[in-house]
């Protein structure tokens, strides 16, 4: 996945800090719109130049959204002007004939509208350098369903093209409505990380933040995903959980490839947690987002850690050791997982796409502290160590 940030003529001053934060998070793309009805031609060329310059300073390639209104804003020869200031690609939003699109494509690479065009509309441009990029939807309740985006991906693949879409910001939201700029309606109030994960799960190649800014927290979470393939989930530890358990939750693991419908099951957790001092009592409520561990009464499942994806009934064989602070939305692909709940205050759980973090054998935890009585838990060859013997990453921002 490629990540992009956005800046607009009316908020050009935000371009520098936004693009800098995006680049630090691993972004390589920038987006701007050059046909917003509320924008004035006065100073439009200067503002567009400043946005492209700020993107270049952060190493971002600019995609500019255009329509016939772009000529009103930029004046004569708008495509040549955009090429001259360093725009990498123009997205044709609406209003041009096929012949006009080809004329623009002779000056700059193009992107076409993935939200409104169908395969028959795209076929005349099969020989061009094209990407598909969806609309964003400023008005509440007007966004697309995720299934529509997934269908567009199938069409794009038939042409060998990339697909881009937008997520809403959680800091400065672009006016005049200020209701967020997502492609998918259900994403409008969702954390940016989970919006991006849903789009990637649907096959989207490029995810642009539609609004003008994100919080530092959200850039950090997206950055962990882009740079390290790690999904960091914020959570809190339950009171009284042993520090050894909290430390082990911070070790990268992954969801089982045969992903359960009701929960994330950490693939290597039984081996890692079986020898730890687990809670003595289970049976707590398990609402969505609970972080749980199977106790000795679960038999060979002892030590397995899960994250509930929906409300589950209490089970005396299962103890709750933490909870996420936001509902988890990971899609259908297999992930890997970590929880770093250093205390009963907000901390982080991370889910990694690949098993990049592994635990290696080390100092045994004394058998008297072990909560599981299965043979594999008492076998020194299969027990695992606590930090600093654990190979781990610093996942908090």
C-alpha positions as CSV (number, residue, x, y, z in Angstrom):
1,X,0.0,0.0,0.0
2,X,1.1,3.6,-0.8
3,X,0.0,6.3,1.6
4,X,-1.0,9.9,0.6
5,X,-1.8,13.2,2.3
6,X,-3.9,16.1,1.1
7,X,-3.7,19.9,1.0
8,X,-6.0,22.4,-0.7
9,X,-5.8,25.9,-2.1
10,X,-7.8,27.4,0.8
11,X,-5.6,25.7,3.4
12,X,-2.2,25.8,1.6
13,X,-0.5,26.9,4.8
14,X,-1.2,23.4,6.2
15,X,0.6,21.7,3.3
16,X,4.1,21.9,4.8
17,X,3.4,20.4,8.2
18,X,0.9,17.9,6.9
19,X,3.3,16.6,4.2
20,X,6.2,16.5,6.6
21,X,4.2,14.4,9.1
22,X,2.9,12.1,6.3
23,X,6.4,11.5,4.9
24,X,7.7,10.6,8.4
25,X,4.9,8.0,8.5
26,X,6.0,6.6,5.2
27,X,3.8,8.4,2.7
28,X,4.9,8.9,-0.8
29,X,1.9,10.6,-2.4
30,X,0.1,13.9,-2.1
31,X,-3.3,15.0,-3.3
32,X,-4.9,18.3,-4.1
33,X,-8.1,19.5,-5.8
34,X,-7.9,22.3,-8.4
35,X,-11.6,22.6,-9.2
36,X,-13.4,23.3,-5.8
37,X,-16.3,25.7,-6.5
38,X,-15.6,27.8,-3.4
39,X,-12.0,28.5,-4.5
40,X,-11.1,31.8,-6.1
41,X,-8.9,32.3,-9.2
42,X,-7.0,35.0,-7.3
43,X,-3.8,33.5,-6.1
44,X,-4.7,30.0,-7.2
45,X,-1.5,29.5,-9.3
46,X,0.6,30.7,-6.4
47,X,-1.2,28.4,-3.9
48,X,-1.0,25.4,-6.2
49,X,2.8,26.1,-6.7
50,X,3.2,26.3,-2.9
51,X,1.4,23.0,-2.3
52,X,3.5,21.2,-5.0
53,X,6.7,22.7,-3.6
54,X,5.8,21.6,-0.1
55,X,5.1,18.1,-1.4
56,X,8.4,17.9,-3.3
57,X,10.3,19.0,-0.1
58,X,8.9,16.0,1.7
59,X,9.5,13.6,-1.3
60,X,5.8,13.2,-2.2
61,X,4.4,12.9,-5.7
62,X,1.4,15.1,-6.3
63,X,-1.9,14.0,-7.9
64,X,-4.1,17.0,-8.8
65,X,-7.9,16.6,-9.2
66,X,-9.2,18.5,-12.2
67,X,-12.4,19.3,-14.1
68,X,-13.4,22.0,-16.7
69,X,-13.4,24.3,-13.6
70,X,-9.7,24.0,-13.4
71,X,-9.2,26.3,-16.3
72,X,-11.3,29.0,-14.5
73,X,-9.0,28.7,-11.5
74,X,-5.6,28.5,-13.2
75,X,-6.2,30.3,-16.5
76,X,-4.8,29.4,-19.9
77,X,-2.9,26.2,-20.6
78,X,-3.6,24.7,-17.1
79,X,-2.1,21.3,-18.0
80,X,1.2,22.7,-19.1
81,X,1.3,24.9,-16.0
82,X,0.7,21.9,-13.8
83,X,3.5,19.9,-15.5
84,X,5.8,22.9,-15.1
85,X,5.4,23.1,-11.4
86,X,5.9,19.4,-10.9
87,X,2.5,17.8,-10.6
88,X,3.0,14.0,-11.2
89,X,-0.5,13.1,-12.3
90,X,-3.9,14.6,-12.8
91,X,-7.1,12.9,-11.8
92,X,-10.0,13.5,-14.3
93,X,-13.0,14.0,-12.0
94,X,-15.7,14.7,-14.6
95,X,-16.6,16.9,-17.5
96,X,-14.2,15.9,-20.3
97,X,-14.8,14.0,-23.5
98,X,-12.6,11.0,-24.3
99,X,-10.8,13.1,-26.9
100,X,-10.1,15.8,-24.3
101,X,-8.9,13.2,-21.8
102,X,-6.5,11.9,-24.4
103,X,-5.3,15.5,-25.0
104,X,-4.6,15.9,-21.3
105,X,-2.9,12.5,-21.1
106,X,-0.5,13.8,-23.8
107,X,0.8,16.3,-21.3
108,X,0.5,14.5,-18.0
109,X,-0.2,11.0,-16.8
110,X,-3.8,10.6,-15.7
111,X,-6.0,9.0,-13.1
112,X,-9.7,8.3,-13.9
113,X,-12.7,8.3,-11.6
114,X,-13.1,4.9,-10.1
115,X,-16.4,5.8,-8.5
116,X,-18.3,6.8,-11.6
117,X,-16.8,5.0,-14.6
118,X,-17.4,1.4,-15.6
119,X,-15.3,-1.0,-17.6
120,X,-16.9,0.1,-20.9
121,X,-16.1,3.8,-20.0
122,X,-12.5,2.9,-19.2
123,X,-11.7,0.7,-22.2
124,X,-10.9,3.6,-24.6
125,X,-7.9,4.4,-22.3
126,X,-6.5,0.9,-21.9
127,X,-3.3,1.9,-23.8
128,X,-2.6,4.9,-21.6
129,X,-0.7,5.3,-18.3
130,X,-3.7,5.3,-16.0
131,X,-4.6,4.8,-12.4
132,X,-8.1,4.7,-10.9
133,X,-8.9,6.9,-7.9
134,X,-12.3,7.0,-6.1
135,X,-14.2,10.1,-5.1
136,X,-14.3,11.3,-1.5
137,X,-17.7,12.3,-0.2
138,X,-17.9,15.5,1.9
139,X,-21.6,15.2,2.8
140,X,-22.7,12.7,5.5
141,X,-24.6,9.6,4.2
142,X,-23.4,10.1,0.6
143,X,-20.3,7.8,0.7
144,X,-20.0,4.5,-1.0
145,X,-20.3,1.0,0.3
146,X,-17.1,-1.0,0.7
147,X,-18.4,-3.6,-1.7
148,X,-18.5,-0.9,-4.5
149,X,-14.8,-0.3,-4.0
150,X,-14.0,-4.0,-4.0
151,X,-15.9,-4.3,-7.4
152,X,-13.9,-1.4,-8.8
153,X,-10.7,-3.2,-7.8
154,X,-11.7,-6.2,-9.9
155,X,-12.3,-3.9,-12.9
156,X,-8.9,-2.1,-12.4
157,X,-7.1,-5.4,-12.3
158,X,-8.6,-6.4,-15.7
159,X,-6.7,-3.4,-17.1
160,X,-3.6,-3.8,-14.9
161,X,-4.2,-0.5,-13.1
162,X,-3.8,0.6,-9.5
163,X,-6.8,1.8,-7.4
164,X,-6.8,4.6,-4.9
165,X,-9.4,5.7,-2.3
166,X,-9.7,8.2,0.6
167,X,-10.0,8.0,4.3
168,X,-11.4,10.7,6.6
169,X,-9.1,12.7,8.9
170,X,-9.4,13.1,12.6
171,X,-7.9,16.6,13.1
172,X,-8.6,19.4,10.6
173,X,-11.6,18.5,8.4
174,X,-12.0,20.4,5.2
175,X,-14.8,22.9,4.9
176,X,-17.3,24.0,4.1
177,X,-19.1,21.0,5.7
178,X,-16.3,19.7,7.9
179,X,-17.8,16.2,7.9
180,X,-14.7,14.3,6.7
181,X,-13.6,13.3,3.3
182,X,-13.9,9.4,3.1
183,X,-14.7,7.3,0.1
184,X,-16.7,4.8,2.3
185,X,-19.6,6.1,4.3
186,X,-19.1,3.8,7.3
187,X,-15.5,5.1,7.6
188,X,-16.6,8.7,8.3
189,X,-16.2,8.4,12.1
190,X,-13.8,5.4,12.2
191,X,-10.1,5.8,13.3
192,X,-7.9,6.5,10.3
193,X,-5.9,3.3,10.7
194,X,-9.0,1.0,10.6
195,X,-10.3,2.9,7.5
196,X,-7.0,2.2,5.8
197,X,-7.0,-1.5,6.8
198,X,-10.5,-1.9,5.4
199,X,-9.5,-0.4,2.1
200,X,-6.4,-2.5,1.8
201,X,-8.4,-5.6,2.7
202,X,-10.7,-4.7,-0.2
203,X,-7.7,-4.6,-2.6
204,X,-7.1,-0.8,-2.7
205,X,-3.4,0.0,-3.6
206,X,-3.2,3.6,-2.6
207,X,-4.8,5.2,0.5
208,X,-5.1,9.0,0.6
209,X,-6.0,11.0,3.7
210,X,-8.7,13.2,2.2
211,X,-8.8,15.8,5.0
212,X,-6.0,18.3,5.5
213,X,-4.5,16.9,8.7
214,X,-4.4,13.9,11.1
215,X,-3.5,13.8,14.7
216,X,0.1,12.9,15.5
217,X,-1.3,9.7,17.1
218,X,-3.0,8.6,13.8
219,X,0.1,9.4,11.7
220,X,2.1,7.2,14.1
221,X,-0.4,4.3,13.8
222,X,-0.4,4.6,10.0
223,X,3.3,4.8,10.0
224,X,3.7,1.6,12.0
225,X,1.6,-0.1,9.4
226,X,3.3,1.4,6.4
227,X,6.9,1.1,7.5
228,X,6.9,-2.0,9.7
229,X,3.7,-3.9,8.7
230,X,2.6,-3.6,12.3
231,X,-1.0,-2.6,13.3
232,X,-0.9,-0.9,16.7
233,X,-4.1,-1.1,18.7
234,X,-4.6,1.1,21.8
235,X,-5.7,-0.7,24.9
236,X,-5.6,-0.9,28.7
237,X,-4.5,-3.7,31.0
238,X,-7.0,-5.2,33.5
239,X,-6.2,-4.5,37.1
240,X,-3.9,-7.0,38.8
241,X,-2.5,-8.6,35.6
242,X,1.0,-9.9,36.3
243,X,3.8,-7.7,34.7
244,X,5.2,-10.8,33.0
245,X,1.9,-11.3,31.2
246,X,1.8,-7.6,30.2
247,X,5.4,-7.9,28.8
248,X,4.6,-11.0,26.8
249,X,1.6,-9.3,25.3
250,X,3.9,-6.8,23.8
251,X,5.7,-9.4,21.7
252,X,4.7,-9.5,18.0
253,X,2.6,-12.5,17.1
254,X,0.0,-13.1,14.4
255,X,-3.6,-14.1,14.0
256,X,-3.9,-17.7,13.0
257,X,-4.3,-18.2,9.2
258,X,-7.6,-20.0,9.9
259,X,-9.0,-16.8,11.3
260,X,-11.9,-17.2,13.7
261,X,-15.1,-15.3,13.1
262,X,-15.5,-14.2,16.7
263,X,-12.0,-13.4,17.8
264,X,-8.3,-12.9,16.8
265,X,-6.4,-16.0,18.1
266,X,-2.7,-15.3,18.6
267,X,-0.9,-18.1,16.7
268,X,2.1,-18.6,19.1
269,X,0.5,-17.6,22.3
270,X,0.0,-21.0,23.9
271,X,3.7,-21.7,23.9
272,X,4.6,-18.2,25.1
273,X,2.0,-17.8,27.9
274,X,1.6,-21.4,29.2
275,X,4.5,-20.9,31.7
276,X,3.4,-17.4,32.8
277,X,1.6,-16.5,36.1
278,X,-1.8,-16.1,34.5
279,X,-4.9,-14.9,36.5
280,X,-6.3,-17.4,38.8
281,X,-10.0,-16.7,38.1
282,X,-11.9,-16.4,34.8
283,X,-15.5,-15.9,33.9
284,X,-15.4,-12.1,33.4
285,X,-17.7,-10.5,30.7
286,X,-16.1,-10.5,27.3
287,X,-17.5,-7.5,25.3
288,X,-16.1,-6.6,21.9
289,X,-12.4,-5.7,22.2
290,X,-11.6,-7.8,25.2
291,X,-8.1,-9.3,25.4
292,X,-8.4,-12.7,27.0
293,X,-6.3,-15.7,28.0
294,X,-7.3,-19.3,28.4
295,X,-6.6,-20.7,31.8
296,X,-5.4,-24.2,33.0
297,X,-9.0,-25.5,33.0
298,X,-9.0,-25.0,29.2
299,X,-6.6,-27.9,28.9
300,X,-4.4,-27.8,25.9
301,X,-5.7,-24.4,25.0
302,X,-4.2,-23.0,28.2
303,X,-2.2,-19.8,27.5
304,X,-4.0,-19.0,24.2
305,X,-4.6,-15.2,23.9
306,X,-7.5,-13.8,22.0
307,X,-9.1,-10.5,21.1
308,X,-12.9,-10.6,20.9
309,X,-14.4,-9.2,17.7
310,X,-17.9,-9.3,19.1
311,X,-19.5,-9.7,22.5
312,X,-19.0,-13.2,23.8
313,X,-20.5,-14.9,26.9
314,X,-18.4,-15.2,30.1
315,X,-16.5,-18.5,30.4
316,X,-14.9,-19.7,33.6
317,X,-12.0,-21.1,31.6
318,X,-11.1,-17.6,30.1
319,X,-9.8,-14.6,32.0
320,X,-9.9,-11.0,30.6
321,X,-6.4,-9.4,30.9
322,X,-7.1,-6.2,29.0
323,X,-9.4,-4.3,26.6
324,X,-9.0,-2.2,23.4
325,X,-9.9,1.5,23.6
326,X,-11.5,1.4,20.1
327,X,-13.3,-1.3,18.3
328,X,-10.9,-3.3,16.2
329,X,-11.6,-3.5,12.4
330,X,-9.0,-5.7,10.7
331,X,-10.9,-7.1,7.7
332,X,-10.7,-10.7,6.6
333,X,-6.9,-11.1,6.0
334,X,-4.7,-12.9,8.5
335,X,-2.8,-10.6,10.8
336,X,-0.3,-11.1,13.6
337,X,-0.7,-9.7,17.1
338,X,0.9,-8.0,20.2
339,X,-0.5,-6.3,23.3
340,X,1.7,-3.8,25.3
341,X,-0.5,-2.9,28.3
342,X,2.1,-1.5,30.7
343,X,-0.5,-0.5,33.2
344,X,-4.2,0.1,33.6
345,X,-3.8,3.3,31.5
346,X,-3.8,3.5,27.7
347,X,-1.1,1.5,26.0
348,X,-0.9,-0.4,22.8
349,X,-1.7,-3.7,21.2
350,X,-0.1,-4.4,17.8
351,X,-1.1,-6.8,15.1
352,X,1.5,-7.6,12.6
353,X,0.9,-8.8,9.1
354,X,3.9,-11.0,9.1
355,X,5.6,-12.9,12.0
356,X,8.4,-10.4,12.1
357,X,8.6,-10.5,15.9
358,X,9.5,-13.8,17.4
359,X,10.3,-15.0,20.9
360,X,13.4,-17.0,21.5
361,X,14.1,-19.5,24.3
362,X,15.6,-18.0,27.4
363,X,15.4,-17.9,31.2
364,X,12.5,-20.1,32.5
365,X,9.9,-18.7,34.7
366,X,9.9,-20.8,37.9
367,X,7.4,-23.7,37.7
368,X,5.7,-22.5,40.8
369,X,4.5,-19.4,39.0
370,X,3.1,-21.3,36.0
371,X,-0.6,-21.2,35.5
372,X,-0.9,-24.1,33.1
373,X,-0.2,-27.7,34.0
374,X,0.0,-29.2,30.6
375,X,3.2,-31.1,29.7
376,X,4.3,-28.6,27.0
377,X,4.1,-25.8,29.6
378,X,6.6,-27.5,31.9
379,X,9.0,-28.5,29.2
380,X,12.0,-26.1,29.3
381,X,12.6,-26.6,25.5
382,X,9.3,-25.0,24.7
383,X,9.0,-22.3,27.4
384,X,9.8,-18.7,26.5
385,X,11.5,-15.9,28.3
386,X,10.4,-12.5,29.5
387,X,12.2,-9.3,28.5
388,X,15.0,-8.6,27.9
389,X,15.4,-12.1,26.4
390,X,12.5,-11.3,24.2
391,X,13.1,-9.9,20.7
392,X,10.7,-7.1,20.6
393,X,10.0,-3.7,19.0
394,X,9.1,-0.4,20.6
395,X,5.6,0.0,19.3
396,X,4.3,3.0,21.2
397,X,4.5,6.4,19.7
